[in-house]
């Protein structure tokens, strides 16, 4: 599955489609994206691909800027295995302009979360 639409519940919980839940069994990492959207990573992808990519020389400004972007507001959570839900913190929703309805689009091994009415 490369795309899904969801409506957040009153507690800001996103329900992951049943077909994708095994991808997120290791946990979930939510971060700001490169633009005004969010990234949704399986914990194992964050640990094996993103975290190593964020290392580098402490004097490399580009690496430092990317670290700030992805670590600012970064949240990790366990996926509620029974219901397949994860809570999205309010500050991340505000950053991405997501109210209640969102779309998730696969971008390789992670998903971009955008407002349902986003013009991409």
Legacy VTK file of the C-alpha trace (Angstrom):
# vtk DataFile Version 3.0
C-alpha trace
ASCII
DATASET POLYDATA
POINTS 120 float
0.000 0.000 0.000
1.492 3.296 -1.103
-1.253 5.743 -0.129
-4.003 6.033 2.458
-6.382 8.667 3.803
-7.446 8.933 7.420
-9.374 11.137 9.815
-7.747 11.594 13.233
-9.923 10.872 16.225
-10.529 13.365 19.061
-7.319 12.242 20.805
-5.182 12.941 17.690
-4.751 9.221 16.996
-3.886 8.028 13.511
-5.039 4.523 12.624
-2.498 2.678 10.488
-4.130 0.436 7.866
-4.097 -3.251 8.745
-1.926 -4.020 5.692
0.858 -1.775 7.027
0.855 -2.566 10.738
3.585 -5.190 10.516
5.937 -2.500 9.091
5.434 -0.464 12.268
5.645 -3.353 14.751
9.095 -2.086 15.859
7.565 1.288 16.763
6.847 4.610 15.090
8.912 7.776 14.675
7.247 11.030 13.618
9.281 14.054 12.530
8.957 17.247 10.595
9.577 16.726 6.904
11.700 18.622 4.410
8.675 20.845 3.739
5.437 21.643 5.592
4.520 18.000 6.118
5.436 15.167 8.455
7.477 12.006 8.048
6.193 8.740 9.506
8.955 6.143 9.913
8.933 2.593 11.197
11.348 2.589 14.153
13.574 0.012 12.421
13.915 2.279 9.355
14.765 5.257 11.573
17.402 3.223 13.410
18.979 1.590 10.345
18.750 4.361 7.732
17.971 7.790 9.159
20.021 7.765 12.347
23.264 6.724 10.554
22.610 9.373 7.865
22.405 12.060 10.563
25.917 11.363 11.806
28.849 13.266 10.434
31.355 15.902 11.291
30.221 18.316 13.977
31.602 21.071 11.762
29.460 20.122 8.741
26.727 22.742 8.633
24.520 20.784 6.210
24.504 17.753 8.529
23.777 20.015 11.498
20.854 21.652 9.658
19.347 18.280 8.755
19.721 17.131 12.362
17.837 20.201 13.566
15.060 19.638 11.021
14.521 15.965 11.836
15.161 16.006 15.571
13.133 19.132 16.375
9.798 17.823 17.555
10.727 14.195 16.841
8.503 11.777 18.691
8.680 8.052 19.073
5.816 5.821 20.058
4.676 2.269 20.207
1.957 1.310 17.777
-1.152 0.224 19.649
-1.162 -3.312 18.239
-4.789 -3.949 19.102
-6.185 -0.903 17.308
-3.202 0.014 15.110
-3.156 3.618 16.332
-0.473 6.156 17.134
-0.907 9.600 18.686
0.393 12.586 16.707
1.442 15.426 18.980
-0.356 18.730 18.491
2.777 20.730 17.663
3.523 18.400 14.728
-0.038 18.700 13.426
0.207 22.486 13.621
3.547 22.481 11.805
2.083 20.461 8.919
-1.252 22.304 8.904
-3.146 19.074 9.555
-6.483 19.528 11.257
-8.273 16.165 11.266
-8.068 14.736 7.761
-4.765 13.673 6.281
-3.239 11.694 3.470
-0.203 9.477 3.809
1.958 8.838 0.760
4.808 6.347 0.692
8.205 7.844 -0.094
10.466 4.811 -0.123
10.632 3.280 3.357
8.611 6.022 5.087
5.385 7.988 4.592
4.764 11.691 4.140
1.730 12.939 6.043
-0.080 15.922 4.526
-3.387 17.706 5.060
-6.103 16.016 2.990
-6.612 19.219 1.025
-2.896 19.818 0.333
-2.049 20.864 -3.192
1.166 18.985 -3.893
LINES 1 121
120 0 1 2 3 4 5 6 7 8 9 10 11 12 13 14 15 16 17 18 19 20 21 22 23 24 25 26 27 28 29 30 31 32 33 34 35 36 37 38 39 40 41 42 43 44 45 46 47 48 49 50 51 52 53 54 55 56 57 58 59 60 61 62 63 64 65 66 67 68 69 70 71 72 73 74 75 76 77 78 79 80 81 82 83 84 85 86 87 88 89 90 91 92 93 94 95 96 97 98 99 100 101 102 103 104 105 106 107 108 109 110 111 112 113 114 115 116 117 118 119
